[in-house]
Amino acid sequence: MNKPLFFLAVALISFQITAGASTDPASETGEIKKVIEKAYIDGLQNWGDTDVIRQYVVPEFVMLRLAGNEIQKLPIETWISNIEKQKAAYPGGPPYPATAKYLDIDVVGTAAMVKFELHRQGQRQFTDYVALYKFEDGWKIVGKTFYRH
């Protein structure tokens, strides 16, 4: 094989390896947990800073809820409005703050699904499935489904 052809082959192989490389899922889990903790646990569940919620939750976010045999949608701004009402009624925060027990974080490229249990007073209340995408400025929550225990 002549030198120019050899270097072209090496360059093409190198390009394919680089183009096919994705972010290591294990290195993303810490960032994903941070988003879940700040925006979802501290923010949405424990009535935290709504600016932080909006920073890590996309405006198109929707929670899907199965009621009977129907799907009901809760947009993020409706949820934030409900939080603001709760804050006014209980200025000290929720009577029973929520914590998360992570069960699975599945990351493929720029998509992730997090499965965790939401606990209050040491009791499991919900199993949540939260979907995220990684944008140029980091991971953001895009949707949610859940099961109430």
N, C-alpha and C positions, 0 to 999 in steps of 0.2 A: 504494500500500500504506500503510495507516495505521501510526502509530508502534508501538503495542503488538504488532501482528502482525509488523512488521519486527524488533523486538527478540526476539520469540519465535523467529523463523526464524534469526536470528544465534546465539541461545543454543543451539538444537538443532544447528546445523551445528558450532558450537564443541564441544559435548558429543560429537558423533560423531567429530570429529577427535581429541579427547583420549582417548576410550574406545578408538578404534582404534589409537592410538599404541602402539608397543611399544618396548622397549629396543633401542637401536642395537647390533646384533650385534658391530660392530667394537669398541665400548667394553667388551664383555663378555669378549673373548678374553684379555685380560691377567689377569682374575680367574680365568678357567677354567684358564689355564696355571699359575697359582699353586697352585690346588687339585691339579692333576695332579702338579706338582713336589713339593709338600709331602706329600701323602697317598700318591700312587702311586709316584713315582720314589724320593724320599727314604724314604718310609714302607714301602711294601710290597716294593719291589724291592731297596732298600738297607738293609732291616731297621731302620728308624728308630723314632721314638717312636710307640708303639701308641695313645697318647691322641690324637695328631694324626691318625692314621689314622681313629680312631673319630669324630673331629670332622668330617671331610670325606667319610666313606664311610657311607652309611646302613646300619642293621642288616639291612635286607632285601636288601642287595647280594648278587649271585651272579655268579660267573664261569662262563660256559658254555664247555665244552670238547668238541670233536668228537673222539671216540676210536673209530676204526673207522667204524662207521655209527651210533654211539650218542652221545647227548648226556650228558655228565657235568657235575654242578653242584658248584661249590666255594663254600660260604658264606663270608662275610668272617671270621667267628670261627674257622673252621677254618684259613683262611689266616694269621690272626694267631697262632694256636697254632703253626703251622709256623714262622713267623718267630721266635717266642720260643725254639723248639728250635734254630734256626740260630744265634741270638745266643749261646746257651749253648755251642754247639759251636765257634763262631768269634767270640770276644769282640771282635776288632778290626774286625768288620764283614765284608761279603761280600768274598771274594778279588778279585772283579772287579766293581766298582761299575757300575751302569747309568746311562745317559744317554738322553735322548729327542731325537728329531729329528721335529718336528711337520710333518705332511703336509697336514692339513686340520682346521679347526675350523668346524663348521656349527652356527649358533645360530638358532633360531626361537622367539621369545618366551621361555618359561621352560624350553625343552628344548635340549640340545646333544649333539653327537656329535663326539668327537675321534679322529682317526686319526693315529697316530704310530708311528715305528719305535723299538724299544728296542735300544740298542747296548751291548755290553760289549767292552772292549778294542778299540774302533774297529770292531767287526764287528756287523752287523745280526743280531739274534737272533730278534726277533718283530716282526710288525706287529700293533698293538693297536688295538681299537675300543672306546672307553670312552664310556658314556652318562652324562649328568649332567642333573639338574633343578635349577632355581633355586628355593630355598625362601626364606622370609622372612629367614632369617639367612645366605643366600648359596648358592653353588653347591655341590652334593654329588654324589659319584659313586654311581651306582645300579646299574651293571652293566658287564660286559665280555665281549667275545669276542676271539679272536686267531688269528693264523696263525704257526706256528713255521717259521722259515727253515732 
